[in-house]
């Protein structure tokens, strides 16, 4: 049924690796976390990590979402989100803070809330 509907809508079917699925899920969360930081709803990236560790049960050995993201790198995450924005539209618009961090080479752990950096 899904294959038929996709064909009808002209949506090409593709397969994804486990890493691609993980990145799509977590990069979207990193993008939203950047919006939360930029709006001043969290004071620092480590606040988001605490919430992910305690609230979502993110694996402690990964250190939290933003700590994990710093291991991949701001520039790489921004690059991928930009690609998905080009491919899939508005749902993948990169957060302004993510863009600024990538352009300045600033890691997530040094991100500051609000518009000024």
C-alpha positions as CSV (number, residue, x, y, z in Angstrom):
1,X,0.0,0.0,0.0
2,X,2.8,2.4,0.9
3,X,4.7,1.6,-2.3
4,X,1.6,2.2,-4.4
5,X,0.9,5.5,-2.7
6,X,4.5,6.6,-3.1
7,X,4.5,5.7,-6.7
8,X,1.2,7.6,-7.2
9,X,2.7,10.7,-5.6
10,X,6.0,10.4,-7.5
11,X,8.0,9.8,-4.3
12,X,11.2,7.8,-5.0
13,X,11.7,5.0,-2.4
14,X,15.1,4.7,-0.9
15,X,16.8,2.8,1.9
16,X,18.8,4.3,4.8
17,X,21.6,3.0,6.9
18,X,21.2,2.9,10.7
19,X,23.6,5.9,11.0
20,X,21.5,8.0,8.5
21,X,18.3,7.3,10.5
22,X,20.1,8.2,13.8
23,X,21.4,11.4,12.3
24,X,18.1,12.5,10.9
25,X,16.4,12.0,14.2
26,X,19.1,13.6,16.4
27,X,20.2,16.4,14.0
28,X,16.6,17.6,14.0
29,X,16.8,17.6,17.8
30,X,20.1,19.5,17.7
31,X,18.5,22.1,15.4
32,X,15.6,22.5,17.8
33,X,18.0,22.7,20.7
34,X,19.8,25.6,19.0
35,X,16.4,27.4,18.7
36,X,15.8,26.9,22.4
37,X,19.3,28.3,23.2
38,X,18.9,31.2,20.9
39,X,15.5,32.1,22.5
40,X,17.1,32.0,25.9
41,X,14.9,29.2,27.2
42,X,18.1,27.3,28.1
43,X,21.3,29.1,29.3
44,X,23.9,26.7,27.9
45,X,24.2,23.5,25.9
46,X,24.9,21.5,29.0
47,X,21.4,22.4,30.3
48,X,20.0,20.7,27.2
49,X,22.3,17.7,27.9
50,X,21.0,17.4,31.4
51,X,17.4,17.4,30.1
52,X,18.3,14.7,27.5
53,X,20.1,12.6,30.1
54,X,17.4,12.8,32.8
55,X,14.3,13.4,30.8
56,X,14.8,11.3,27.6
57,X,17.2,8.7,29.0
58,X,19.9,9.6,26.4
59,X,22.9,7.2,27.0
60,X,25.0,8.7,29.8
61,X,28.2,7.5,28.1
62,X,27.3,9.8,25.2
63,X,27.3,12.8,27.6
64,X,24.0,14.3,26.3
65,X,22.7,15.5,22.9
66,X,24.8,18.6,22.6
67,X,28.0,16.9,23.9
68,X,27.4,14.1,21.4
69,X,26.8,16.7,18.6
70,X,30.1,18.4,19.4
71,X,31.8,15.1,18.7
72,X,30.4,15.2,15.2
73,X,31.0,18.9,14.8
74,X,28.9,21.9,14.3
75,X,30.0,22.5,10.7
76,X,29.1,18.9,9.7
77,X,25.7,19.0,11.3
78,X,25.0,22.4,9.7
79,X,26.1,21.1,6.3
80,X,23.8,18.1,6.5
81,X,20.8,20.1,7.7
82,X,21.4,22.5,4.8
83,X,21.3,19.6,2.4
84,X,18.1,18.3,3.8
85,X,16.6,21.8,3.7
86,X,17.4,21.9,0.0
87,X,15.9,18.5,-0.6
88,X,12.9,18.5,1.8
89,X,12.0,22.1,2.3
90,X,11.0,24.2,5.2
91,X,10.9,21.5,7.9
92,X,14.7,21.4,7.7
93,X,15.4,25.1,7.9
94,X,18.7,25.4,9.9
95,X,18.4,27.4,13.2
96,X,20.0,30.8,13.1
97,X,22.3,29.9,16.0
98,X,23.4,26.7,14.3
99,X,24.4,28.8,11.3
100,X,26.3,31.3,13.4
101,X,28.1,28.6,15.3
102,X,29.1,26.8,12.0
103,X,30.3,30.1,10.4
104,X,32.4,31.0,13.4
105,X,33.7,27.5,14.2
106,X,32.2,27.7,17.7
107,X,31.4,24.4,19.4
108,X,28.0,23.8,20.9
109,X,29.5,23.8,24.4
110,X,30.4,27.5,23.9
111,X,27.0,28.6,22.5
112,X,25.3,31.5,24.3
113,X,21.6,32.2,24.6
114,X,20.1,35.2,22.8
115,X,21.0,36.8,19.6
116,X,24.5,38.1,20.7
117,X,27.4,35.8,20.7
